[in-house]
Amino acid sequence: MLEIHQGLRPEPPAFSRFQISLGTAREGLKNPPDFASYLEDEIRQRHSYKSFQQPDSIADAIRLISDKKLWQEVGNIMSRPDKDIKQELKIIIDRRNKIAHEADIDPTLSLGNRWGIDEIMVGDAVDFIEEVVDSIHSIL
């Protein structure tokens, strides 16, 4: 976003809709040479509480810097339908959330039994996420 502000990248429509605080706007008007620093702080603050795990939130973030159709292009690179990629990512995120927030307990079994997981499942998830990230990086 700073590169767009500095004129180094083209500006997608979502960039102009990004909201900044009045304090940041005021500082930018008072100290134009330092505005990039205030803007960077604002961008970090606005995004610091967001996880960017779900496909829609990832796409929303990317739209701030690019108007490319993210998941269609990722699908083209990975030679898979974009809906399949998004679904697999959602499954991985759901499992991650079960592990992080529910102690990975399977509620259909007796208390204390965890969902099954093995090294292959973990490796497949890591490989998939790396492929998605590499694809996004190559698009941008």
PyMOL commands that set and color helices and strands:
alter all, ss='L'
color gray80, all
select helices_A, chain A and resi 2-5+13-17+22-30+32-47+55-63+70-78+82-101+119-139
alter helices_A, ss='H'
color red, helices_A
deselect
rebuild
show_as cartoon
